Amino acid sequence: MATTTFLDKQQKSLLKKYHTLCAKYGIAESEKRAMVASHGATSSRELSAHSLLDICDKIEQMGDPQKAEFAVWRNRVIGCIFGWKKALNQPSNINEVKAIACRAAQADRFNDIPMERLRSLYHAFGNKTKDLQFVEHLTADELDYMTSVN
């Protein structure tokens, strides 16, 4: 029963945030209906907390393009670090990947990493992955050669 109360409070809070953002960015009633309908509902009150959170994020990104660019670069860094860990044949999870990014950027929180540092990390981990793959390929070719010679 306590969980339902918490979810109800969260949904009410997100519903309030949704309407506040719509008013802040001057979103017309027809646009609101289209956003709600895209999530399979006829009213914003019918939306789940997850759907409301998704819509609020999209509204904030429309209102602040720089926020959207940060989100893109954060996702790129996460993807690159996952790729690097995969090249090392090491399992990883999102928390570990974010911790690696924070250590590399010398930041306390992942969302505190500045844009230029995100770009730098993206390229650094991308290059590390390419280097690992190149060395692995070179080593495999050399081993094939050595076995065929002997």
SVG drawing of the C-alpha trace seen along z (x, -y; Angstrom):
<svg xmlns="http://www.w3.org/2000/svg" viewBox="-9 -30 68 56">
<polyline fill="none" stroke="black" stroke-width="0.4" points="0.0,0.0 2.9,-2.4 4.3,-1.7 1.1,-2.8 1.1,-6.0 4.7,-6.7 3.9,-6.1 0.8,-8.3 2.9,-11.1 5.5,-10.6 3.0,-10.6 1.3,-13.7 4.6,-15.5 5.4,-14.6 2.0,-15.6 2.5,-19.0 6.0,-19.3 4.5,-18.4 1.9,-21.2 4.4,-23.7 6.8,-22.9 4.0,-23.2 3.1,-26.6 6.7,-27.7 7.5,-26.9 4.0,-28.0 3.0,-24.6 -0.5,-24.8 -3.4,-22.5 -3.2,-20.6 0.5,-19.9 -0.2,-18.7 -2.9,-16.3 -0.5,-15.0 2.2,-14.3 -0.3,-12.5 -1.7,-10.5 1.8,-9.4 1.9,-7.5 -1.5,-5.9 -3.6,-8.1 -6.3,-10.7 -5.5,-12.6 -2.3,-13.5 -3.8,-11.9 -3.8,-8.6 -0.1,-8.6 2.2,-6.4 5.1,-8.0 7.5,-6.7 5.6,-8.2 5.3,-11.6 9.1,-11.5 9.8,-10.8 7.5,-13.7 9.0,-16.1 12.5,-15.3 11.5,-15.9 9.9,-19.2 13.0,-20.3 15.2,-19.3 13.1,-21.3 13.2,-24.3 17.0,-24.0 18.9,-22.7 22.2,-22.8 20.7,-20.2 19.9,-17.9 23.5,-18.2 24.8,-17.3 22.6,-14.2 23.9,-13.2 27.5,-13.5 26.9,-11.7 25.3,-8.8 28.3,-8.7 30.8,-8.5 28.8,-5.8 28.7,-3.8 32.4,-4.3 33.3,-3.1 31.0,-0.1 32.8,0.6 36.2,0.4 35.2,2.8 33.8,5.2 37.1,5.0 38.9,5.9 36.4,8.9 35.3,7.5 31.7,7.3 30.4,4.0 27.3,2.2 26.1,-1.4 27.3,-2.4 30.8,-1.1 30.9,-2.9 29.8,-6.2 32.4,-5.7 35.2,-5.2 34.1,-8.4 34.1,-10.3 37.6,-9.1 38.9,-10.0 37.3,-13.4 38.2,-14.0 34.6,-14.8 32.5,-13.9 29.3,-13.2 28.8,-12.0 26.4,-14.9 29.0,-17.4 31.4,-16.6 31.7,-19.6 31.0,-19.4 34.6,-19.7 35.7,-16.9 32.9,-14.7 34.1,-15.2 37.7,-14.4 36.6,-11.3 34.6,-10.1 37.6,-10.4 40.0,-9.0 38.0,-5.8 37.2,-5.4 40.9,-5.5 41.7,-3.1 39.2,-0.6 40.6,-1.0 44.1,-0.4 43.1,2.7 41.3,4.1 44.4,3.3 46.8,5.0 44.5,8.0 44.3,8.4 48.1,7.9 48.8,10.5 46.4,13.0 48.1,12.5 51.5,13.0 50.4,16.1 49.0,17.5 52.2,16.8 54.4,18.4 52.2,21.6 52.4,21.9 56.2,21.4 56.8,24.0"/>
</svg>
